Amino acid sequence: MDDRRVLHSLYSWLPQTMVWLYQQISNLHGWRSLVVCQKVENLDQFSWVDLHYLESHGKLHVLAYKVCRALGLRRHPRLYDMVADSFEPHVLHSHFGPQGWKDMLLAKRLGIPHVVSFYGVDVSMFPQKKEVWRKRYIELFGHISAVLCEGPHMASCIKDLGCPSEKIHVHHLGVDLDDLPFRPRNWRLREPLRILCAAAFREKKGLEYAVEAVGRFKSDYPDVDVRLTIIGDAIGTRSSLRIKRRILRLVNEWGLSDRTRILGFQPFNVVIEEAYRHHIFLSPSVTASDGDTEGGAPVSIIQMAATGMPVVATKHCDIPHVLAEPNRELLVSERDALGLSRSLATLASESTLWDEIACANRRLIEQEFSAKKQGMLMASIYNALVEGSREIGVATALP
């Protein structure tokens, strides 16, 4: 089979916070990838030749889907079926669990392997908030060929939802190391200590604890000119806007107003440019009150660590698995702003740690989280499924 084709199915191509999916598909060699989705955004940043979305096929398709969805007649737009019939894929890859359930009947009709990648919110919040998703996932797990997830913690959560262990496989979200030159950071007392956060204003990102941690550090070490940059913004929901107000209030209460920049959402290249201007990446993820979690680990942690920046974060989900041992010593429990502040202080007072952490992180990421390597592994997964092999090329996550 010389021309192997995979159809990637998802809701939206592509939010700025999902650059990792673009890199994942871009590095998939030996397979032609077509993307089908309902909506598009940021096409100036994430252009894709083989892209089909609902509005591009006319308003009639949009209206027809809205009617059919309201009547419970269709799980996804008819466009998905039309594209699949024309493209004749050898594998259907659904991104996020709910999309996988919607695509289940399509894969069955086509008679091809069905791969579903879970990413976090679909593992934690969806089944916790709506019992119907637990039932739908059980149905999905009975039909799909393979479930992919970021790390062992997420794998365990998916097993708890009822997925057979033999169908669960860890496939890391890779980063493009060519875009992330290794420049180990160092800091001297007489220069500003620049701390970076990059996340949407969601409860699970723990940004309130980041602000408090920097505020506590400033109070404990008044001789250090600490500066905080936050890249991100509210996403339009009431809860996200509420978190934004809380962040702004904490910045003021901790006396950080003249030391903090909030840049809003920025293109990936701007995020990376800012990264090289900073010394420490702060990413204190938590389990949200609605059950939402990272599931795995924020890809931003992998990206920042790859550049040579030490990471101060929490022991949330798979975060400990994406950082090397020297950096893991800086991880603290969730919602522990005091512990985060102490980790910042450790870095500020122990300059010998910086090179050790940077080099160990880079080695780990080159070995386990390279987008090129993960792209080859993804291709091997597809190949094995098409060829009917029981060994799909990545370690099964659970015994």
Sequence and secondary structure as in RCSB ss.txt:
>XXXX:A:sequence
MDDRRVLHSLYSWLPQTMVWLYQQISNLHGWRSLVVCQKVENLDQFSWVDLHYLESHGKLHVLAYKVCRALGLRR
HPRLYDMVADSFEPHVLHSHFGPQGWKDMLLAKRLGIPHVVSFYGVDVSMFPQKKEVWRKRYIELFGHISAVLCE
GPHMASCIKDLGCPSEKIHVHHLGVDLDDLPFRPRNWRLREPLRILCAAAFREKKGLEYAVEAVGRFKSDYPDVD
VRLTIIGDAIGTRSSLRIKRRILRLVNEWGLSDRTRILGFQPFNVVIEEAYRHHIFLSPSVTASDGDTEGGAPVS
IIQMAATGMPVVATKHCDIPHVLAEPNRELLVSERDALGLSRSLATLASESTLWDEIACANRRLIEQEFSAKKQG
MLMASIYNALVEGSREIGVATALP
>XXXX:A:secstr
  SEEEEEE SEE  GGGHHHHHHHHT  SEEEEEEESEE  TTTS  SSEEEGGGG HHHHHHHHHHHHTT  S
S HHHHHHHHHH  SEEEEESHHHHHHHHHHHHHHT  EEEE  STTTTHHHHH HHHHHHHHHHHHH SEEEES
SHHHHHHHHHTT  GGGEEE    B GGGS        TTS EEEEEE  S GGG HHHHHHHHHHHHHH TTS 
EEEEEEB   SSHHHHHHHHHHHHHHHHTT GGGEEEEES  HHHHHHHHTT SEEEE     TTS   SS  HH
HHHHHHHT  EEEB  TTGGGGS HHHHTT B TT HHHHHHHHHHHHH THHHHHHHHHHHHHHHHH BHHHHH
HHHHHHHHHHHHT S  SS BS  
